[in-house]
Amino acid sequence: MGGKRAKKGENNAKQRLTLILCASNGNQEAGGSSLHLHLDTRPIQAITPQNDVGKATQKLDTQVGKCKAGVAWIDLLKMAKRLKFGVYNDRAENEVERNKLILSFQQSGILSMKETAAIPIIIDIKRLKSGLTLSTDFSDPDAVRELEITDNDKIIVASGQHRLAALKKYSQMLKDEYAALEKKKDKISGLTNVSAEHVAQWDDLRGQMGILLGKMDNIGKWGVVVYNSRGHARQLCLTMRDCATIMSDHARLRDNYADLNIGPGGMHDNYV
């Protein structure tokens, strides 16, 4: 009888049933003790998946939120040399990611004054201009103020190197395109006699150049989420590192968001 039970227990194990092995009490047989196998019938407890990025991110958002001072904007192109990347996210610049952002800029425009596209910076708020009031969010972009800093020291940036690289490249592309149109315009203006066709070309060039000027106007203006490095510095440091790691592993979902055209100009590189 004991052999049949043991064999049945082995089969159950192969079927991935959870078994609890317990020694029998008071049921001794000649030649040794008898062991009884029982199925675990206790209520099944929920187990949070270790790779649940959504829940982990929500938890991190709550922790990071304690250090959030508000939002503002900076001229990303003018301040590029002052921005210090790699402290919390040392992800190498990827040309493919940069080009995806450029394509997004071209197709959908630049949506920089939005929480999902904004660049997180970490700074001692005592470095900010006295009396500067930061907005809570970007719900009213026109009310968001420029971030004014009283020194010329480096500014720690938690992520955004691809946004900056894409913006630099895109800005130069617009300048080059404008210069090429200007050469064509200058060629026409140098003619002694102009035809109706020249006039039409002239007007078309002026229209194209006007559109490019519109795209280049305030092109560097980019939203930033300001985190105070004082008070919660240690917590912020650890949280930002965890956040960067999680979001680096979450690149595939960011690409899916981009395919859905959510947040053009920022979704490929939002938190890394």
For each residue, the residues with C-beta under 8 A, 3 or more apart:
1: 4 5
2: 5 6 29 34 35
3: 6 7
4: 1 7 8
5: 1 2 8 9 36 37
6: 2 3 9 10 35 37
7: 3 4 10 11
8: 4 5 11 12 37
9: 5 6 12 13 19 37
10: 6 7 13 14
11: 7 8 14 15
12: 8 9 15 17 19 37 39
13: 9 10 16 17 19
14: 10 11
15: 11 12
16: 13
17: 12 13 39
18: 39 40
19: 9 12 13 37 38 39 40
20: 37 38 39 40
21: 35 37
22: 35 36 38
23: 33 35
24: 27 33 34 35 36
25:
26:
27: 24 33 34
28: 32 33 34
29: 2 32 33 34
30:
31:
32: 28 29
33: 23 24 27 28 29
34: 2 24 27 28 29
35: 2 6 21 22 23 24
36: 5 22 24
37: 5 6 8 9 12 19 20 21
38: 19 20 22
39: 12 17 18 19 20
40: 18 19 20
41:
42:
43:
44:
45:
46:
47:
48: 52 55
49: 52
50:
51:
52: 48 49 55 56
53: 56 57 246 249 250 253
54: 57 58
55: 48 52 58 59
56: 52 53 59 60 242 246
57: 53 54 60 61 243 246 247 250
58: 54 55 61 62
59: 55 56 62 63
60: 56 57 63 64 239 242 243 246
61: 57 58 64 65
62: 58 59 65 66
63: 59 60 66 235 239
64: 60 61 67 68 227 236 239 240 243
65: 61 62 68
66: 62 63 232 235
67: 64 227 228 229 231 232 235 236 239
68: 64 65 225 226 227 228
69: 125 134 226 227 228
70: 133 134 135 136 226
71: 115 118 134 135 136 137 138 144 223 224 225 226
72: 132 134 135 144 145 146 147 223 224 226
73: 112 113 144 145 146 147 221 222 223 224
74: 79 146 147 221 222 224
75: 78 79 220 221 222
76: 79 80 83 112 119 163 164 167 220 221 222
77: 80 167 168 171 219 220
78: 75 220
79: 74 75 76 82 83 155
80: 76 77 83 164 168
81:
82: 79 152 153 154 155
83: 76 79 80 121 154 155 157 160 164
84: 87 154 155 156 157
85: 89 157 159 160 161
86: 89 90 161
87: 84 122 156 157 158
88: 122 156 158 159 237 240 241 243 244
89: 85 86 158 159 240 244 248 272
90: 86
91: 94 161 244 248 272
92:
93: 97 98 161 162 165
94: 91 97 98 162
95: 98 99
96: 99 100
97: 93 94 100 101 162 268 269
98: 93 94 95 101 102 162 165 166 169
99: 95 96 102 103 166
100: 96 97 103 104 255 258 268
101: 97 98 104 105 162 163 166 265 266 268 269
102: 98 99 105 106 166 169 170 173
103: 99 100 106 107
104: 100 101 107 108 258 264 265 267 268
105: 101 102 108 109 110 166 167 170 264 265
106: 102 103 170
107: 103 104 264
108: 104 105 111 261 264 265
109: 105 264 265
110: 105 167 219 264 265
111: 108 114 117 263 264 265 266
112: 73 76 117 118 221 222 223 265 266
113: 73 117 118 138 141 144 221 222 223
114: 111 117 118 138 223 263 266
115: 71 118 137 138 223 225
116: 262 263 266 267 270
117: 111 112 113 114 163 223 263 265 266 267 270
118: 71 112 113 114 115 138 222 223 224 225 266
119: 76 157 158 159 160 163 222 223 224 225
120: 157 158 159 160 224 225 227 240 271
121: 83 147 155 156 157 158 224 225 226 227
122: 87 88 156 157 158 227 229 236 240
123: 127 128 149 155 156 226 227 228 229
124: 127 228 229 230
125: 69 128 226 228 230
126: 230
127: 123 124 149 150 151 153
128: 123 125 132 147 148 149 150
129: 132 148 149 150
130: 150
131:
132: 72 128 129 145 147 148
133: 70 145
134: 69 70 71 72 145 147 226
135: 70 71 72 138 140 143 144 145
136: 70 71 139
137: 71 115
138: 71 113 114 115 118 135 141 144 223
139: 136
140: 135 143 144
141: 113 138 144 223
142:
143: 135 140
144: 71 72 73 113 135 138 140 141 223
145: 72 73 132 133 134 135 148
146: 72 73 74
147: 72 73 74 121 128 132 134 224 226
148: 128 129 132 145
149: 123 127 128 129 155
150: 127 128 129 130
151: 127
152: 82
153: 82 127
154: 82 83 84
155: 79 82 83 84 121 123 149
156: 84 87 88 121 122 123 229
157: 83 84 85 87 119 120 121 122 160 161
158: 87 88 89 119 120 121 122 227 240 243 244 271
159: 85 88 89 119 120 244 247 269 270 271 272
160: 83 85 119 120 157 163 164 269
161: 85 86 91 93 157 164 165 269
162: 93 94 97 98 101 165 166 268 269 272
163: 76 101 117 119 160 166 167 222 265 266 269
164: 76 80 83 160 161 167 168
165: 93 98 161 162 168 169
166: 98 99 101 102 105 162 163 169 170
167: 76 77 105 110 163 164 170 171 219 220 222
168: 77 80 164 165 171 172
169: 98 102 165 166 172 173
170: 102 105 106 166 167 173 174 219
171: 77 167 168 174 175 216 219 220
172: 168 169 175 176
173: 102 169 170 176 177
174: 170 171 177 178 212 215 216 219
175: 171 172 178 179 216
176: 172 173 179 180
177: 173 174 180 181 212
178: 174 175 181 182 209 212 213 216
179: 175 176 182 183
180: 176 177 183 184
181: 177 178 184 185 205 208 209 212
182: 178 179 185 186 209
183: 179 180 186 187
184: 180 181 187 188 201 205
185: 181 182 188 189 202 205 206 209
186: 182 183 189 190
187: 183 184 190 191
188: 184 185 191 194 198 201 202 205
189: 185 186 202
190: 186 187
191: 187 188 194 198
192:
193:
194: 188 191 198 199 202
195: 198 199
196: 199 200
197: 200 201
198: 188 191 194 195 201 202
199: 194 195 196 202 203
200: 196 197 203 204
201: 184 188 197 198 204 205
202: 185 188 189 194 198 199 205 206
203: 199 200 206 207
204: 200 201 207 208
205: 181 184 185 188 201 202 208 209
206: 185 202 203 209 210
207: 203 204 210 211
208: 181 204 205 211 212
209: 178 181 182 185 205 206 212 213
210: 206 207 213 214
211: 207 208 214 215
212: 174 177 178 181 208 209 215 216
213: 178 209 210 216 217
214: 210 211 217
215: 174 211 212 219
216: 171 174 175 178 212 213 219
217: 213 214
218: 221
219: 77 110 167 170 171 174 215 216
220: 75 76 77 78 167 171
221: 73 74 75 76 112 113 218
222: 73 74 75 76 112 113 118 119 163 167
223: 71 72 73 112 113 114 115 117 118 119 138 141 144
224: 71 72 73 74 118 119 120 121 147
225: 68 71 115 118 119 120 121
226: 68 69 70 71 72 121 123 125 134 147
227: 64 67 68 69 120 121 122 123 158 236
228: 67 68 69 123 124 125 231 232
229: 67 122 123 124 156 233 236
230: 124 125 126 233
231: 67 228
232: 66 67 228 235 236
233: 229 230 236 237
234: 237 238
235: 63 66 67 232 238 239
236: 64 67 122 227 229 232 233 239 240
237: 88 233 234 240 241
238: 234 235 241 242
239: 60 63 64 67 235 236 242 243
240: 64 88 89 120 122 158 236 237 243 244
241: 88 237 238 244 245
242: 56 60 238 239 245 246
243: 57 60 64 88 158 239 240 246 247 271
244: 88 89 91 158 159 240 241 247 248 271 272
245: 241 242 248 249
246: 53 56 57 60 242 243 249 250
247: 57 159 243 244 250 251 254 270 271 272
248: 89 91 244 245 251 272
249: 53 245 246
250: 53 57 246 247 253 254
251: 247 248 254 255 272
252: 255 256
253: 53 250 256 257
254: 247 250 251 257 258 267 268 269 270
255: 100 251 252 258 259 268
256: 252 253 259 260
257: 253 254 260 262 263 267
258: 100 104 254 255 261 262 267 268
259: 255 256
260: 256 257
261: 108 258 264
262: 116 257 258 267
263: 111 114 116 117 257 266 267 270
264: 104 105 107 108 109 110 111 261 267
265: 101 104 105 108 109 110 111 112 117 163
266: 101 111 112 114 116 117 118 163 263 269 270
267: 104 116 117 254 257 258 262 263 264 270
268: 97 100 101 104 162 254 255 258
269: 97 101 159 160 161 162 163 254 266 272
270: 116 117 159 247 254 263 266 267
271: 120 158 159 243 244 247
272: 89 91 159 162 244 247 248 251 269
